[in-house]
Each structure stands twice: as structure tokens, then as C-alpha cells.
């Protein structure tokens, strides 16, 4: 009986913390916006639950960021274009924050 109770609690906690993989709780307009950028329901819900709109998610995704990386850069007040510029020029987020705080911007490398 004790095992059943523990399993029930774990199952309910898991269910509460998961992101839905349906278009649940989204308007037709929002669904169309997510589909327009090529996201399926699960991707849309993941980005949305992380605080991104479809438009923002499309920019971050096009810039080569997954949702976890995008959250990290966004939390440091970078937009997708700024983060992409730092990242493509070889800077990790810590270095980018440090140099940006000194008033610097990334310089494109000459090939």
C-alpha cells in the first residue's frame, strides 16, 4: 500500500510538471503563428512555457538556439540577434556578458 501511495504521488507530480504536447489552451491565431514558423504542438508548448512568443521563438530557433540556450541568453538581456552575433564570433554567454558589461561588442572575424 505504501508503494502504491508513493507511486501515485510521483505520477501526479510528473503530470503537473510536464509540458503538454497538444495545442491545448492556445487560440487559433496562436496555433497558426506557431505552425507558420514550423513548430509542432510540443515544440510550441515548450517554447511558450519558457516565456517565448511564436515570433521570438522563430528568431531564436533561426539563430541556432534551442530553448534552453535561448532562455539563458534572454535571462542576460540578449535578444536573438545579439546572442547570435556573440555566439558566432566564438563567445560563450559568460564571456559575452563580461565584455558587453565593459561596453564592448563582438567583432566579426576576417576569413
WOCORKA-V710435 format. One record per backbone hydrogen bond with DSSP energy under -0.5 kcal/mol. CO is the residue of the C=O (numbers start at 1). NH is the residue of the N-H. Records with the same first field share a line. If there is no record, write none. Layout:
CO = NH  NH
This chain:
1 = 5
2 = 6
3 = 7
4 = 8
5 = 9
6 = 10
7 = 11
8 = 12
9 = 13
10 = 14
11 = 15
12 = 16
13 = 17
14 = 18
23 = 26
27 = 31
28 = 32
29 = 33
30 = 34
31 = 35
32 = 36
33 = 37
34 = 37  39
35 = 38
40 = 44
41 = 45
42 = 46
43 = 47
44 = 48
45 = 49
46 = 50
47 = 50  52
48 = 51
53 = 57
54 = 58
55 = 59
56 = 60
57 = 61
58 = 62
59 = 63
60 = 65
61 = 64
66 = 70
67 = 71
68 = 72
69 = 73
70 = 74
71 = 75
72 = 76
73 = 76  78
74 = 77
79 = 83
80 = 84
81 = 85
82 = 86
83 = 87
84 = 88
85 = 89
86 = 89  91
87 = 90
92 = 96
93 = 97
94 = 98
95 = 99
96 = 100
97 = 101
98 = 102
99 = 102  104
100 = 103
